[in-house]
């Protein structure tokens, strides 16, 4: 799965959890929660949905490493 496919999945997930949130608002170094104005519970739901859809395990200890769009995409690209 390439980066664009992961972004498409992420946007689809955001559409259901945080309607109106758009990845177009994010630069690679932007913090996802801050820029999209989502709380930690919604971010957790996004991560859980990514795990389900991409069939990848993301340990809770890795969550802090996934705060930016670029970090999240890099993390997932090498695991799916």
N, C-alpha and C positions, 0 to 999 in steps of 0.2 A: 504494500500500500504506500502510495507516495504522499508527500506533504499536502498537496491540494485535496486529495481524497480525505485525508484526516481533517483538514479544515472544513470540508463539506459536511462531514459527520458532526464535527463540533458545532457548526452553525445550526444544523438540524436539531441538535440537542438543546442548544441555547434557545431556539425558537419555541420549544415546549416548556422549558423551565423559566426562562427570562424573556418573555415576548418583547420584541422591540430591540433587543440587544443584537448588535451586529459586529462581526469580526472586522468589518471595514473600518471601524473606529480604532482598531488596535494596530500599533506598530510592534515589531518583534520584541522590543524591550519594555513595552508598557505592561504594567501589572493588570492582570485580567480583572480581578475583583474591584480594584479601584477605578479603572477606566470604564468598566461596564456597570459600575455601581451595584454589585451583587454582594450578598453577605456570604459568610463562610458556609452556612448550611446549603445555599444554592450552589456554591462552588463544589462542595462535597457531592451533591447530586449530579453535577456535570461530570465529575470524575467517575462516579459509579456507572453512569450511562456510557461513558467512553469505554470502561472496562467491559461492559456487556456487549456493546456493538462491535468493538474491535477485537474482542476475545483476548484481552491482555490483562494481566494482573498488575495492579499498581499498589505497592505496599504503602500503608499510611505514612511510614517514615520518609517516603519520597515526596509527599504532598508539598512540603515547603520549597522543593526544587522546581515546582511547576507553576510558579506564580506569574510568569510572563508568557505571552503567546509563543515567543521564540523557544523558550525553555520547554514548554509543553510539546510543541511540534517536534523539536529535536529528540526529546525523550521518547515520544511515541513512534517516530519514524524508524528508530533502530529496534523497536520491540514488536512491531506488527509486520 
